[in-house]
């Protein structure tokens, strides 16, 4: 991408995994960045970064007004990937998206672009192994996926009033991520887990490739309502993924295959255990249901053709970078 004209960009979720990487790259591209934050004293990865902060929460509509004013682009990257209660997904990923869109419509109707970071989970897995396209009927298999789909519908419902772009990344991994980190942590302990029933396939997405796709969506001309999948342009079987995870980490590990019934019970007991903690568990019955789907793959033809997107980080390279970051930062 060539150097672009400077834009005034609002990022929600800027203190999180994807959002923090995005903010850094926006600065590198010369854009001015505002971040909506719930707690200015807990900036996490934004600590020391020269961003304009607006205190607010997508669940509080009136707090969004000063955030959306005087910006030319809004990138809505805030969302829940895990929750203690199913309704939490909908309150954040659905209603929170509705609130930020309504704030833009009412208080910044001249916005150049509204970019929603959704998920492949909103589309659901492939039925037959053919990569999912945006013309396929959505088939989410979890409340997370359904809530992201509802958020997409809110955005598409305003596409005649706002220039809307939706990005659907697949399984995102990379430095700072705490979800996929669990796979690295168990591998470092000499163990990998697999749900029995044959190989399953995923198209992974390294975080910097996702950020590149977002920047292309910011800077390229797009038709309102456009939807793009984002991932590496190949699928990996779990066997391939496991081998690369161990090879790039310089490890050997025992692989244990767990029957679905046992995995389901693990998810159930994890949910019950989370009732006594302040944080949601990463493993639950819905995550198990997502994990047993055979094909989490998507078609990149549209984003390649219309935005010129080309993933730069194949899985091996992305895993090497991620292992190094986890080790250098004391996570492993």
N, C-alpha and C positions, 0 to 999 in steps of 0.2 A: 504494500500500500504506500502510495506517495504521501507526502505531508499534506494535511488537510487544513481547511479554514477552521479557525478556532470556534468552538461551540461552547455554550454554557450548558453543562450536563448535570442533571440531578440523578444520583444513584441511591436507590433504596437497597438495604442489605449490604452496605459498603464495609461494615465491620466483619462480615462473614468470609467464608472460604473463597467463593467465586468473586464476590463483590470487592474484596480487598485487592485481588490481582487485577481486576478491571480498573479500579481507581488508579493504580500505579501506571497502567498502560495508557489510560486517558491523559495523565499528566505528560507522559513521554510524547504523546501525539499533539501536545500543545493546547488541550482543552482546559477550560475552567470547570472545576468540579465542586458541586455541593452534595453533601451526604445527609440524608435523613437518619438520625440516630435516636434511639430511645433513651440512652443514658450517656451524656457527653463525658462522664468520668470513666466509662468503660469502652474505650475505643479499640481495644485489641490491636489488630494489625494496622489500624490507621494512626496509632500513636506516633506523633512527630511528623505526620504527613500534612502538607499545607493545603487542607481542604476547608471549605466553608461549611460549618456545621449548623444544622437546623434540628432542634429537639422536636421529636414527634413520633407518632406511632400510626401505622396504617389502620389500626382498629379505632382510632380517634379522628374522625373526619376533619374536625375543625383545626387539628394540629397540622394538617397537610397543606393548608392554604399558603403560609409563607414559604413552604418548601417548593411548591410548583410555580410560584410566581417568578418572573424574570429569568426563566431558563428556556432554552430552545429545544432540548431533548430530555426525555425522562426514560431512564432504564430501571425497570422494576425487577430487581434481583432478589428482594426479600421474600422469604418463604420458609415453611417448615418442611423438613425431610423426615422428621420423626416426632411423635407426639404421644402423650400418655392417654389421650382420649381422641376418638375419631373426630369429634366435633371441632377439636382444635385445628385440624387441617383445614376445615371449611371456613372457620373464623379468620384464619390468616391467609390461606392461599386463594380462597374464593372472595370472601367479603372484604378482606384487606385490598385485594386487587380492584374490586368494584369501587372502593373508597378513593383510591389514588386516581383512578380513571375519572370518576365524577369530579374530583378536585381539579383535574386538568381541564375538563370540559367547561366547568363553571368559572375558573379563575385564571386560565391561560389557554383560551380557545385557539390562539395562533401558534401553538406549539408545532415545531417542525416534525417531531416523531415521538411516538410512544413505543418503547421496546419492552416486551414482556418476556422474561426468561422463564419458560415453562419446563416441560420434561417429556421425554419419550414415554414416561409412565402415563401421560394424558392420552396418548394414542393407544397404548397397550402393546402387548407382544404380537409378533407375527403369528398368524394361524397356521401357515403352511411352509414356513422357512423363507418365503419371499420377503425381502426387506420392506418394512412398512413405508407407505407414502402418505402425503397429506390428503390425498383423495380417498384413502381408506376410511371407513367408518370407525370412529374411536371405540376402543374396547378396553378401558382401564380395568385392572383386576385388584385394585386396592383403593382405600379412601384417599390416600395420598394422590394417586393418579386421577381419581374422580374430582378431587378438589382443584387440582391443576387444570383439568379440563373445564370446570366451571369458571375458573379465572380466565381461561382463554375465551370462553363464550361471552364473558363480560366485555373483554377487549374487542372482540369481533362485532359485538352489538353496537359499538361506538365507532366503527371504522369509517363511517360517513362523516363523522364529526372530528375525528382525530386520525392522523396518519399512523396506523398501527402496524407493527411487525412483531411476529411471535417466533421465538426460537425454542426448539425442542431438543435439548442436548440429551444424550444417552447417559450411561453411568460415568459421571465425572470423577476424576481422581487427580491427585497431585499434591504438592506441598501445601500444608495447613489444613488439609482435609481430615476430619475425624471419623467419617463414616467408613470409607474404604480402608482407613488406617487399621481397623481391626484385622483385616486379612494380613497385613504386614506384621502386625504384632503377634498373631498366632504362628505365622511362618517363622518369625524370629525365635519362637519358642520350640520350633521343630515339629509343628503340626499344621496340616491343612485339612479342611473339612469339605465334604461334598455330599449333596443329597443324592441318594441312589436313584437309578432309573434311566441311565444313559447320559451321553454328553449333552450339554446345553451350550448355547452360543450367544455371545454378546459383541456389540460394537462399542468399545470403550471410547472415552473422550478425555484427553489430557486437558487440564484447566487452561493452559495457555492457548490451545487451539480454540476452546470455547470463547476466550476473550478476543481472539482474532476475529471470530465470526461476529461477535457483538460489535466490534469496531467497524467491520464492513457494513453491518446493518445501520450503524450511525452515519457513515460517510457516503454510502452508495445510495442512488435513487432506488426507491422501492415502491411498489403499489400497495396502498393501504389494505390491510388484511392478509398480507403475505405471511406464509408460514414456512419455516425451514427446519429441517433436522440437522443436528450437529454431532459429529462423531468422527472417529477414524474411518477411513474408507475401506475397511475390511472387517470381517467377523472373526472372532477367536472362539474356539471351543474352550470349555473349562480346563481340559487337559493342557491345551496350549498356554492358557493364561497361567495356570498353576506352575508349569515348567518355567515360563519366563519370569514369574515372580520369584522363584527360588534361584534361578540362574543369575538374575540381576542383583539379587541380594547376597550371592555367594553362599547359599545355604542348601542344606538337605533337610527334608522333612518327611514325616510319615503322613500319608493321606488316608483319612478315615471316611468311609462311605456310611452315611446315616440314612436309614429308611425314612420315608416321608412321615410315617406315623410318629417316629421318635422326634424328627425335626419339628413337627407340629406341637408336640408336648413341650419341647424346649422353648418354643415361642410362647406357649401358654404360661409356663412357669416364669419366664422372663417378664411377661406382662404382670403377673401377680406380684412378683418381686418389686416391680417398679412402683407399685402402690405405696410402698414404704420408703421411697426415695423421692428426692426433689426433681430428678431428671427422668425423662422417658428412656426406655431401653431401646437399644439399636435393633435387637432381635425380638420379633413378635410374630403372631400368626399371619398377619398380612404380609410382612416381609418374607416369611417362608413361602407364602403363596406366590409372591413375585419371583422368588428364587427358583421355584420349580418349573416356571415357564421355560419352554425349550428354546425359543428364539426371541431375544431382545436385539433386533437388528433393524436398521432404518436406511432409507434410500437418500443418498446425498446429491443425486443428479440436479435437483432444483437449485440448491445453494451453490453448487459448483458453477452452474450455468449463469445464474442471475447475479450472484455476488462475487464470483471468482474465488470462492473459498477452496483452499487446499490445506488439509491438515499437515502440519510440519513435524509432529511428534508421534512416530509409530510407538506401539506399546512398549517395546524393549527400551527405547530411549526415554520414554516417559517414566517407566518404572525405575530406571537407573537414577534419574533426577530425584524422584520421590524418595527412594531409599536413602540417598545421600542427605536430603533435607531432614528426614526424620532422625537420622543418626546425628547429624551436625547440631540439631536443636534439642537433643536429649530426649526425644520421644521414644527411642529404642535404645 
